[in-house]
């Protein structure tokens, strides 16, 4: 029961992936079988949502010379936080696309010139 609650709290509250949670439980001396059950009990959708929330939060602070470099830095950060590769890739793609869309909306419009009929 401890392992299950610990895993849920780490994924939802601290935005950590299942791999890092597994490692933290092992460091706390929890039995491997109990860890496996706790990790299996995690909802994959919750983990993907946590990865996306973290990616969206961190995207503006990620520096890089190109979009690709920024994406790779964010991807590596998510992987270090224990998220599975597929969840990290999806989160990076969505965060990058969302930021690009927001920039598009924030771009200054060309000045409006009234059409004059002669």
Buried (B, 14 or more C-beta within 10 A) or exposed (E): EEBBEBBBEBBBEEBBBBBBBBEBBEEEEBEEEBBEEBBEEBEEEEBBBBBBBBBBEBBEEBEEEEEEEBBBBBBEBBBEBBBBEEBBBBBBBBBBEBBEEEEEEEEEEEEEEEEEEE
